[in-house]
Amino acid sequence: MHHEIRRCTKASCLAGRSCKFVHLTQDEVDDINNLVRPMTMRIYHEVKRIAFLLRETYPKEAQPHTCTKLLIGECIWDCISCKNNKFQKYQMPRCNFCMVPHITAIQGLVCEHTYCTLCINELPFYLFGPIPAYRCIVCKEFKLRRNLYHN
């Protein structure tokens, strides 16, 4: 999927932090859409502002997994995806399927990879006698399920 950056065309816009369009010249917008690198500082600050707005649209539990490396070439806030800053030493347990941090209802497989209750039901499985064995997406093997924590 290709995303295209568009200029703000509102005459009454004050170029505030809540506007979801960029406030750049048409040549600068064309440079962004053509992936011209390195960015000028004016483009960099505008794309950083848009990245912050985009991150705020995500649910609170998904925000620690949001990284800006693909957008502006560097991680600018604490995130779990690249283990930046405060998450480097401590990483919250998260679902290996949807990458959302576990808060309640942690399910796991015997291989010790964890999944949330909704995602473990999406895994492929086969019947090992009367018990289903689920295929772990990390180690690619069929393992038995175990309930680690349920609220």
C-alpha positions in Angstrom: 0.0 0.0 0.0 1.4 3.4 -0.9 0.5 6.4 1.2 0.6 9.9 -0.2 1.3 13.0 1.8 -1.0 15.9 1.1 -0.7 19.6 1.8 -3.1 21.5 4.0 -5.4 23.6 1.8 -7.5 25.3 4.5 -7.2 29.0 4.5 -8.2 29.3 8.1 -5.7 26.7 9.4 -3.2 28.0 11.9 -0.7 25.2 11.2 -1.4 23.9 14.7 -0.5 20.6 16.3 -3.9 19.0 15.6 -3.9 19.4 11.8 -3.3 16.1 10.0 -2.0 17.6 6.8 1.5 19.0 6.2 2.3 22.7 6.0 5.0 22.6 3.4 5.5 23.9 -0.1 4.4 21.7 -3.0 8.0 20.9 -3.9 8.7 19.7 -0.4 5.6 17.5 -0.5 6.8 16.1 -3.8 10.2 15.3 -2.2 8.4 13.4 0.6 6.2 11.4 -1.8 9.3 10.6 -4.0 11.2 9.4 -0.9 14.0 11.9 -1.3 16.6 11.4 1.5 18.1 13.0 3.4 15.3 15.2 4.5 15.7 18.9 5.0 15.1 20.1 8.6 11.8 21.7 7.7 10.5 18.5 6.2 11.9 16.5 9.2 10.1 18.5 11.8 6.8 18.4 9.9 7.0 14.6 9.4 7.9 14.2 13.1 4.8 16.2 14.0 2.6 14.0 11.8 4.2 10.9 13.3 3.3 12.1 16.8 -0.3 12.7 15.6 -0.5 9.3 14.1 0.8 7.6 17.3 -1.9 9.4 19.3 -4.6 7.7 17.2 -3.5 4.2 18.4 -4.8 2.7 21.6 -2.7 3.3 24.7 -1.6 -0.4 24.9 -0.3 -0.3 21.2 1.6 3.0 21.5 4.8 1.4 23.1 5.1 -0.7 19.9 4.9 2.3 17.6 8.4 3.1 16.1 9.3 5.9 13.8 12.3 4.3 12.2 10.5 3.6 8.9 9.0 7.0 8.8 11.8 9.4 9.6 14.8 7.1 9.9 15.2 7.1 13.7 13.3 6.2 16.8 12.3 9.4 18.6 10.4 8.0 21.7 10.6 5.0 24.0 9.3 2.0 22.2 9.4 -1.8 22.6 9.8 -2.5 18.9 13.4 -1.4 18.7 14.0 -1.7 22.5 14.8 2.0 22.8 15.7 3.7 26.1 13.6 2.5 29.1 12.3 -0.6 27.4 15.8 -1.9 26.7 16.2 -3.6 30.1 12.6 -4.3 30.9 10.2 -5.5 28.2 6.6 -6.1 29.0 5.3 -9.6 28.1 3.4 -9.3 24.9 1.4 -11.5 22.5 3.6 -13.0 19.8 0.8 -12.7 17.3 -0.6 -9.1 17.7 2.3 -7.6 19.8 -0.1 -6.0 22.3 1.2 -6.1 25.9 -0.4 -8.6 28.2 -2.5 -7.2 30.9 -4.9 -10.1 31.7 -5.7 -13.5 30.3 -2.2 -14.6 29.2 -2.2 -17.9 27.3 1.0 -19.8 26.5 2.3 -22.9 24.8 4.7 -25.4 26.3 7.5 -23.7 24.2 7.0 -20.7 26.6 5.8 -18.3 23.8 2.8 -16.3 25.0 -0.4 -15.2 23.2 -3.5 -13.3 24.2 -6.8 -15.2 24.5 -8.1 -13.9 21.2 -5.0 -14.6 19.2 -4.3 -18.2 20.5 -7.7 -19.2 19.0 -6.4 -17.9 15.6 -3.4 -20.2 15.5 -3.5 -23.4 13.4 -3.9 -26.6 15.4 -4.4 -30.3 15.1 -5.8 -32.8 17.6 -3.3 -34.6 19.6 -5.7 -37.3 20.9 -8.5 -35.3 22.6 -6.2 -32.3 23.2 -5.5 -29.6 20.6 -1.9 -28.8 19.8 -1.3 -25.3 18.5 1.3 -24.3 16.0 3.6 -21.6 17.5 4.4 -18.8 15.0 7.8 -18.2 16.6 9.3 -21.7 16.7 7.0 -23.2 14.0 6.2 -26.3 16.0 3.0 -27.8 17.3 2.8 -27.4 21.1 0.3 -27.9 23.9 -1.5 -24.9 25.3 -1.3 -23.9 29.0 -3.1 -21.1 30.9 -0.5 -18.8 32.5 -2.8 -16.2 34.0 -6.5 -15.5 33.9 -8.2 -12.6 35.5 
